[in-house]
Amino acid sequence: MPQATVALKPELNQVSVSGILTEIRQRWTPDGKFAVIAALSIPRPALGAARASSQTDQPMPLRATGEAAERLSKLEGKGVAVRGRLRRRYYSRDNQPHWGQVEIWVDECHPIQLQEDEHG
């Protein structure tokens, strides 16, 4: 008897990135849950001499609630690996829709050891 094959739906909107956690701000959601807004400083890709700048790192905005927020709140200035989903913030100005920045909504985070040359 042939075996049935189950087609698995790929997980869409998954991101994994690591860097140095900075700019942690604690918040509470409207329903009273602890939340964190932070930045993950990651190396900026080199774009060649014509586009070179003195800025070598770029901040990626993070948001987290629950256990991930608790873990992030204790890791400022440390190397972390995060997994989550991308979400683009939406706002309106003069009754016209606008898209804001893209954020990483963190599901998991783990401290990592960085090599000395990665962060000075």
Beta strands, then each sheet from edge to edge (+ up, - down):
strand 1: 15-28
strand 2: 34-43
strand 3: 57-65
strand 4: 79-93
strand 5: 96-111
sheet 1: 1+ 2- 3+ 5+ 4- 1+
end
